[in-house]
Amino acid sequence: MNETATLRAAAVPATITGPPPELLPFPDRGPRRPELDAPLSQFMIEEAAALDEGRYQDWLGWLADEFIYQVPVPLLREDPALSRHSDGAVLFEATKKVLELKLGRVGLRHAWSDRPGGVMRHFVSGTRVFGLDQPGSLRADSNVLATFNRGREESALATAARQDIVRADGTDGTDGTARYRLVRRRVLLDIEVPTHAQLSIIF
Amino acid sequence: MRLPAGTSGRAGGTVFSLLLPVIVATAEKTATREGARKQMGEAESWATTQQEHRVDRRAFFDDAVLDREFKQVFAESWQLLGFASELPEAGDYVVRRMGNDSVIVARDERHDVRVLLNSCSHRGTQLCRATFGNAAHFRCSYHGWTYSNDGGLVGVPGLRTHYPGNFNKEYFNLPSARVTNYRDFIFATWSQRAPALEEYLGDFRWYLDAMLDLAGGEWEVYGPPQRSVMTGNWKIVTDNFSGDGYHMQTTHQAAFDQGIYGETLAGGTLGRDELDLIAVNIGTREGHTVRAGYVVPKGRRTLDRDLSEPAYIGYPREVWPQFTSFQTEEQVRFNSHCEVVHGMVFPNAAFLSVSHDRVIGRESDPLTKYVVWRVHTPLDARHTECTYWTLVPRMMSEEWKRRSYGFQARSQSAGGILFEMDDFENFARIDGGIRGVIGHAAHTDFTLGLGLGEAATDFPGPASAEYITLSEHNQRAFYRRWSELMESGS
């Protein structure tokens, strides 16, 4: 983590007040904020690049302390008008600490599924920004195509609608890349029953 | 066992040599530790010992073997399909796999749970494409034959004008499996020969009751189940759950090092800090298994707990006296101080109950138990669909239930990147390692702990219970039953 990132991290409150975010419903979209599409798109590109390039400390630095990552259970229902994902059940869920442990596995000799390491690659597009009731918070919805490759026998591709809650982190970054913190991420997988390789991707 | 001609390529050879002419059912030898190795060595040669406790590796990748399993193992067994509480209203249905058939599990208008073949009796078209929903009738999308949700054919377009006058509608009712709802667990079988479920569960039933009665017997399924597809034969993951404590130290070393099980269980399992995990392994003659683990001071070989104040690790201390009041004395002796319990119901259901704390939660999170039940359904010989249901006691608070569920989702779900992934990794590595000519010429060995267990005569539950922390006692029970069924009718 570089000095600037450290300073930015300090601007985020260290203690969490109120109920854990996983107990709260995912915020609905507020009014469309097209003027923010470009800076948030840029933020998403930088954030994905940090994951793809293995700069995990940079990536973790962009997560708020109360960050929660959720992959809801996909639902295949008869009526296409009904939600395609559960609002309560998850295929996977992680706090910032769980993601730190996951990304820290690359340094552990006995983390078998991370050794040899695989390659993740994110293709993020169509980021659209919406306002939220909470001042300073925004919702950014994107399309994500992500791939994971590890030797001849493990190759996965998955597409998802990604929904992020971000907030301005209180600093005025000049490059437009790190002015936000990820508070919550919800990954709506397109596939109903994913493979373990697809689920090993951090979207 | 010898495979019938045409089942596989190795004509006439002894293939599934897990036949146990001496050590059948509950008669597995037990001995004192001191004399066991010596006795085994004197009694028989290694070749004999090994040949009786091994499985031909083609059982783990050959679709011809799987075809035989579908007919002789799955179709003749009771299979767990889900939970009645997933279907609260009349008309609710879920689509599940039973062997290699798709079935509709529906609550009919009389509120009975039905298990119906998901295939129109006319051309065989799948009736339900959705995974769940609510419907009073299932109408075929091809020619419109319509069935009520108890499986009766109730509508055939053009029946009076275009079919022979003697057309028998009942002849075309959907095939309907035998169903038993045992304490919310929905089991079904196609077999008319299979015994009633209670008899099929055999001695395992005592342990299932004990695990459910712990929290007053009222449990609920948290949300729709998680599902994923893994690489590897269905038996690999199932025998792992049946009783493989041996893999913990290696497969999950990283998880222990990162502290995701807290200090006590990790310390006990790895023999750290003056602690040991002592496990009781239980294999029933029906092929069901339980492995219960208790953390004890190092060097202790049997359970010796203070039962004046029973402890239920992973549940809040305030509910412990209430939990005790729900149970019989024997159940308390099984559940108290139990750190981890896992096992399986033959052929392909498995369960695990264990606790996590703040390492995967938040700083203030207490040690919290989760109970997950799973079904491992073969898609083909090398790929398995895993379905996961997390069960929570109805009496606990919503906050507790969510935390229990969250801990399951973060570690043991299909996406459990800190734990489950290392199991998936090893199952895939087995699949990658055994399919060659030389790779499958070897056998998969199940001699761990053979003859070394001490009969747990003071243990409250029935069946063949042994004190031995690292053993394939349970895997032997699983493959023994599997082998019996694979041989039958050959």
Interface residues (C-beta under 8 A of the other chain):
Chain A: I16 P20 E22 L23 V71 V73 L75 L76 R77 E78 D79 S86 G88 A89 V90 L91 F92 E93 A94 T95 K97 V98 L101 K102 G104 R105 L108 H110 A111 W112 S113 E153 E154 E192 V193 P194 T195 H196 L199 S200
Chain B: C128 R129 A130 T131 F132 G133 A135 Y222 G223 P224 P225 Q226 R227 S228 V229 M230 T231 T250 T251 Q253 A254 D257 Q258 I260 V359 I360 G361 R362 E385 E399 R402 Y405 G406 A409 R410 S413 A414 G415 G416 I417 L418 E420 M421 D422 F424 E425 N426 A428 R429 G432
